[in-house]
Amino acid sequence: MQKKLLALAVAGALAPAAAMAQSTVEIYGRANLGIDNWRASGATLSGNDFKSRNRIYDSGSRLGFRVNEALGGGLRAFVVMETGVNVDSGNNTAQSGLANGSTGFWASRDSYLGIGGGWGDVRWGRQSIWWSNGVIAQTGANYINTAVDGLTTGGLAIAVPVTRQSNVMSYNSPTFGGFNASLSYSPGGTEGAGYTGQGAQEKDTVWGLTGRYTSGALRAQVDWAKRKNVGFVSGQDYSGLKFGVGFAYAAGSQISVIHERLENKNLQTAGGTGTPGISQLLTVGAAVAGDTAKQKVNLINWEHMLGQTQLLAQYAWTSKLTGVNGALGGSDSRTRGFTVAAKYFLSKRTGAYVSFTALKNEDNAIGDLTGGGYSTTGASGSQGLPAASRGADPRIMAVGVMHNF
């Protein structure tokens, strides 16, 4: 992907000491649009299907700026400001009609200020803690419209601990022997006016740790994250562990696997209703207050370059919910699905693709592909189908074009 680099001299007349330094500003972005056909049929409760509809979609388009300045002595300062844009609608409403929190506002995607050197770097701003699977699986995030790898970052009744998080401080290590790591912290909701510390309220905080390893054809990534006292409710904690390994058997080609374990501890209605995961589990009837829900997610990912054509396939499946004692319990709560796609590169920056993704939910499962407001269900937060539509099976056929600049 070619970038446009603009060399900018720092204003020496106003800051003579800074005139010796020079910064570079890189403008980059993506436009990813097309037409799809979406439906979710076969709901357990009659009359709760979503009938087939055609949509002009925008999936993950963005505009970004990267700034780097050498400070001397091996130090550098850098800024990333990346904003999601909906080219199809011109506002922050996705093709589904739902608000898309990753678009419509400056710095709505990963955006931060950092200071770095040979020791690594420290960053402050909006950052992804659990959202990305790195180079292990990029199909839904970077290659086409959406894919079942999205189940590892949301779309189930159980919630992931965190995705892209505001107000984050992170340390990112240099790479030693193919290994590097990131440690992230966010005070979460305790910065907002909703937290007073009075009564039963406890601080809502987020911690994350990611380790990455690349050596020849081998890639590996481990993610751990925990959000404590969700909704300021003491002991209401989300945590997750995710690890994946990939083998790049040829240029642009790999096969990889990811295993994820999620836990929503001490579910409570007080302070929790409307928080992704909590409201869905309680509303579906799978859980009651005080339950600790657990679920596992697995993914097999395949990418293959054949000349100018990229072939993509994924298969994902979950375990049943455990640790829940509602009327429905954890019975019939599994989700499985697959994605197949082909993308033809018209140039290094432009590719046209076709994709087919289908999910199969058991009678009490609400799995859906929800990232970036892609779903059309109007579900609360970003967690799956509405409770009344449990058991429905989302299916998406798409034809699209992606251009990176």
C-alpha positions in Angstrom: 0.0 0.0 0.0 1.5 3.2 -1.1 1.4 6.2 1.2 1.5 9.9 0.5 4.3 11.5 2.6 4.3 15.2 3.2 7.5 16.7 4.7 6.7 19.6 6.9 9.3 22.0 8.4 8.6 22.9 12.0 8.0 26.6 12.3 11.5 27.9 13.2 10.5 31.6 13.3 8.2 30.9 16.2 10.3 28.2 17.9 14.0 28.6 17.0 15.0 25.6 19.1 12.5 23.4 17.3 13.7 24.5 13.9 16.4 21.9 14.0 13.8 19.2 14.1 11.6 18.0 11.3 8.4 16.1 11.3 6.7 14.1 8.6 2.9 13.8 8.2 1.5 10.8 6.4 -2.1 10.8 5.1 -3.7 7.4 4.6 -7.1 5.8 4.4 -9.5 3.2 3.1 -12.8 3.1 1.2 -14.6 -0.2 1.4 -18.1 -0.3 -0.1 -20.4 -2.6 -2.0 -23.9 -4.2 -2.1 -25.0 -7.1 0.1 -28.0 -9.1 0.9 -28.7 -9.8 4.6 -31.2 -11.9 6.5 -31.7 -13.7 9.8 -34.3 -16.4 9.5 -35.4 -19.4 11.6 -35.9 -17.7 15.0 -37.0 -20.1 17.8 -40.0 -17.8 18.5 -42.3 -17.4 15.6 -42.6 -13.9 14.1 -39.1 -12.8 15.1 -37.2 -13.3 11.8 -35.5 -10.6 9.9 -36.5 -10.9 6.2 -34.0 -10.6 3.4 -33.0 -7.1 2.3 -30.5 -5.5 0.0 -28.1 -2.9 1.4 -25.4 -0.5 0.1 -22.8 -0.9 2.8 -19.6 0.8 4.0 -17.4 -1.5 6.1 -14.5 0.1 7.9 -13.7 3.1 5.7 -11.4 5.5 7.4 -9.1 8.6 7.0 -6.0 8.9 9.1 -2.9 11.0 9.8 0.4 9.8 11.1 3.0 12.3 12.4 6.6 11.5 13.4 9.2 13.8 14.7 12.8 12.9 15.7 13.7 14.5 19.0 17.3 13.6 19.1 19.1 11.2 21.4 17.2 8.3 19.9 13.8 9.7 21.0 10.8 10.4 18.8 7.4 11.8 19.2 4.4 10.5 17.1 0.7 11.0 16.7 -1.9 8.9 15.1 -5.4 10.3 14.4 -7.7 7.9 12.6 -11.3 8.6 12.0 -13.9 6.2 10.6 -16.1 7.5 7.8 -19.3 6.2 6.3 -18.9 7.0 2.6 -22.4 5.6 1.9 -24.3 7.9 4.3 -22.0 10.8 5.2 -22.7 10.5 8.9 -22.1 8.0 11.8 -25.1 5.8 10.9 -24.1 2.5 9.3 -25.9 0.6 6.5 -27.9 -1.2 9.3 -29.4 2.1 10.5 -27.6 1.7 13.8 -25.2 4.2 15.2 -21.6 3.3 14.4 -19.3 4.4 17.3 -16.2 4.0 15.1 -17.3 6.7 12.6 -18.6 10.3 12.4 -16.2 12.0 14.8 -12.5 12.9 14.8 -10.3 10.2 16.4 -13.2 7.7 16.5 -10.8 4.8 15.6 -7.3 4.1 17.1 -5.8 7.5 17.8 -3.0 8.4 20.2 0.1 10.5 21.1 3.3 8.7 21.9 6.9 9.1 22.9 9.3 6.3 21.9 12.9 5.2 21.7 15.0 2.1 21.8 13.2 1.0 24.9 9.8 0.9 23.2 7.1 3.6 23.5 4.3 4.9 25.7 1.0 5.9 24.1 -2.0 7.8 25.4 -5.4 7.9 23.6 -8.0 5.6 22.1 -6.5 2.2 21.4 -7.5 -1.4 20.6 -6.9 -3.8 23.5 -8.8 -6.9 22.4 -10.3 -5.8 19.1 -7.6 -7.2 16.7 -6.3 -10.7 16.0 -3.1 -9.1 14.5 -1.6 -11.0 11.6 -3.2 -14.3 12.7 -6.6 -13.5 11.1 -7.4 -10.3 9.1 -10.2 -11.4 6.8 -13.0 -9.5 8.4 -10.9 -6.6 9.6 -8.8 -5.8 6.6 -9.7 -7.9 3.5 -13.4 -7.9 2.8 -16.8 -6.7 4.3 -17.1 -9.0 7.3 -16.3 -12.6 8.4 -16.9 -15.0 11.2 -13.6 -13.9 12.9 -15.9 -11.2 14.3 -17.2 -13.7 16.8 -13.9 -13.5 18.6 -14.5 -9.8 19.3 -18.2 -9.6 20.0 -21.6 -10.7 18.7 -22.5 -13.3 21.3 -24.7 -13.1 24.4 -21.5 -13.3 26.5 -19.4 -10.1 26.3 -15.7 -9.7 25.5 -13.8 -7.8 28.2 -13.0 -4.8 26.0 -12.5 -3.9 22.3 -11.4 -0.4 21.2 -11.2 1.6 24.4 -11.0 5.3 25.0 -8.6 6.9 27.6 -5.9 4.2 27.4 -2.3 4.4 28.4 -0.1 1.7 26.9 3.5 0.6 26.9 4.7 -1.2 23.8 8.0 -3.0 23.9 10.6 -3.1 21.1 11.0 -6.4 19.2 13.5 -8.9 20.6 14.1 -12.2 18.8 10.8 -11.8 17.0 8.8 -11.1 20.2 7.1 -7.9 21.3 4.4 -7.1 23.8 1.9 -4.4 24.8 0.6 -3.5 28.3 -2.6 -1.4 28.5 -4.5 0.4 31.2 -7.6 2.5 31.2 -9.6 4.0 34.1 -12.7 3.3 32.1 -15.9 4.8 33.3 -14.3 6.2 36.5 -13.4 9.3 34.5 -17.0 10.1 33.8 -19.6 11.9 35.9 -21.4 8.5 36.4 -18.9 7.5 39.0 -19.1 9.1 42.4 -17.6 6.4 44.6 -20.6 6.6 46.9 -22.6 3.6 48.2 -21.8 0.3 46.5 -20.0 1.8 43.5 -16.5 0.5 42.7 -14.0 1.8 40.1 -14.6 0.5 36.6 -11.0 -0.2 35.2 -9.5 -2.1 32.2 -6.2 -3.9 31.9 -4.9 -5.7 28.8 -1.7 -7.6 27.9 -0.8 -8.8 24.4 2.3 -10.8 23.3 3.2 -11.3 19.7 5.9 -13.6 18.1 7.0 -13.9 14.5 9.9 -16.1 13.3 10.0 -17.1 9.7 6.7 -18.7 8.7 5.5 -18.9 12.3 3.2 -16.3 13.8 1.7 -16.3 17.3 -0.3 -13.9 19.5 -1.7 -14.1 23.0 -4.2 -11.6 24.4 -5.4 -11.3 28.0 -7.8 -8.6 29.2 -10.0 -7.8 32.2 -12.6 -5.1 32.9 -13.3 -4.9 36.6 -16.5 -3.7 38.2 -18.5 -3.2 35.0 -21.1 -0.5 35.4 -19.4 0.4 38.8 -20.9 -2.8 40.2 -18.5 -4.5 42.7 -17.3 -7.9 41.4 -19.0 -7.7 38.1 -16.0 -8.5 36.0 -15.4 -9.4 32.3 -12.2 -11.3 31.4 -10.9 -13.1 28.4 -7.9 -15.1 27.2 -7.2 -15.5 23.5 -4.3 -17.3 21.8 -3.6 -18.0 18.2 -0.9 -19.5 16.0 -0.4 -19.2 12.2 1.8 -20.8 9.6 2.6 -18.7 6.5 3.3 -21.5 4.1 3.8 -19.1 1.1 3.8 -15.4 0.3 0.4 -13.9 1.2 -0.8 -17.3 2.3 -1.4 -18.8 5.8 -3.4 -21.2 7.9 -4.1 -20.2 11.5 -6.2 -21.2 14.5 -7.5 -19.1 17.5 -8.9 -20.3 20.8 -10.7 -17.9 23.1 -12.1 -18.2 26.6 -14.6 -15.6 28.0 -16.0 -15.0 31.4 -18.7 -12.6 32.7 -18.5 -12.8 36.5 -21.2 -12.0 39.0 -23.8 -10.7 36.6 -26.1 -8.2 38.2 -29.1 -6.1 37.0 -28.2 -3.2 39.2 -26.0 -0.8 37.3 -25.6 -3.3 34.5 -28.7 -3.2 32.3 -27.9 -1.9 28.9 -24.2 -2.9 29.2 -23.2 -5.3 26.4 -23.5 -8.9 27.5 -25.3 -8.3 30.8 -28.7 -7.2 29.4 -28.7 -9.9 26.7 -27.8 -12.8 29.1 -30.4 -11.7 31.6 -33.1 -10.9 29.0 -32.6 -14.1 27.1 -33.2 -15.9 30.4 -29.9 -17.8 30.2 -28.7 -16.2 33.4 -29.9 -14.8 36.7 -28.3 -12.2 39.0 -25.1 -13.5 40.5 -24.3 -16.0 37.8 -20.8 -16.3 36.2 -21.2 -17.0 32.5 -18.4 -18.7 30.6 -18.1 -19.6 26.9 -15.3 -20.7 24.5 -14.9 -19.5 20.9 -12.7 -21.3 18.2 -11.7 -20.2 14.7 -9.9 -21.8 11.8 -8.6 -19.2 9.2 -7.2 -19.8 5.7 -5.7 -17.2 3.3 -4.2 -18.1 0.0 -2.7 -15.9 -2.8 -3.1 -17.3 -6.3 -1.6 -14.8 -8.7 -3.7 -11.7 -8.3 -6.5 -13.5 -6.6 -6.8 -13.9 -2.8 -8.9 -16.9 -1.6 -10.3 -16.7 2.0 -12.1 -19.2 4.2 -13.0 -19.3 7.9 -14.9 -21.7 10.2 -15.9 -20.7 13.8 -17.7 -22.5 16.5 -18.5 -21.8 20.2 -19.1 -24.0 23.2 -22.4 -23.8 25.1 -22.8 -21.2 27.8 -21.8 -22.6 31.3 -22.3 -21.2 34.8 -25.7 -19.9 34.1 -28.9 -20.8 36.0 -31.8 -19.0 34.2 -34.9 -20.7 32.9 -33.1 -21.4 29.6 -29.7 -22.1 31.3 -26.9 -22.9 28.9 -28.9 -25.4 26.8 -28.9 -25.0 23.0 -26.6 -21.9 23.2 -23.9 -22.8 20.6 -23.2 -20.8 17.5 -21.2 -22.0 14.5 -20.5 -20.3 11.1 -18.3 -20.0 8.1 -17.0 -17.4 5.5 -15.8 -18.1 2.0 -14.6 -15.2 -0.2 -12.4 -14.4 -3.2 -10.7 -11.0 -3.9 -9.1 -10.0 -7.2 -6.5 -7.3 -6.9 -6.9 -4.8 -9.8 -3.8 -3.0 -8.4 -1.7 -3.1 -5.2 -4.2 -0.8 -3.6 -7.6 -1.8 -5.2 -9.4 -5.1 -5.0 -12.9 -6.4 -5.9 -14.3 -9.2 -3.9 -17.3 -11.5 -3.4 -18.1 -13.1 0.0 -20.6 -15.4 1.6 -21.0 -15.6 5.4 -23.5 -17.7 7.3 -24.1 -18.4 11.0 -26.1 -21.2 12.6 -27.5 -20.5 16.0 -29.0 -23.2 18.3 -32.4 -22.4 19.7 -31.2 -20.2 22.6 -28.1 -18.6 20.8 -28.0 -15.0 19.5 -24.7 -15.0 17.5 -24.5 -12.2 14.9 -21.8 -10.2 13.1 -22.1 -6.8 14.7 -18.8 -4.9 14.4 -19.1 -1.3 13.0 -22.9 -1.5 13.1 -22.9 -4.1 10.4 -25.9 -6.0 11.8 -29.4 -4.8 10.9 -31.1 -6.1 14.0 -31.3 -3.1 16.2 -29.9 -5.1 19.1 -28.8 -3.4 22.3 -25.1 -2.5 22.5 -23.0 -4.7 20.2 -24.0 -8.1 21.5 -25.8 -10.3 19.0 -29.4 -10.6 17.9 -32.2 -9.4 20.1 -33.3 -11.8 22.7 -36.7 -12.4 20.9 -34.8 -13.4 17.8 -32.7 -16.1 19.4 -32.1 -19.1 17.2 -32.3 -17.0 14.0 -29.4 -17.6 11.5 -27.8 -14.5 10.0 -26.6 -14.9 6.4 -24.8 -12.3 4.2 -23.9 -12.3 0.5 -21.8 -9.4 -0.6 -20.0 -7.9 -3.7 -17.6 -5.1 -2.9 -14.6 -3.0 -3.7 -11.8 -1.9 -1.4 -9.2 0.8 -2.1 -6.4 1.6 0.3 -4.4 4.8 -0.1 
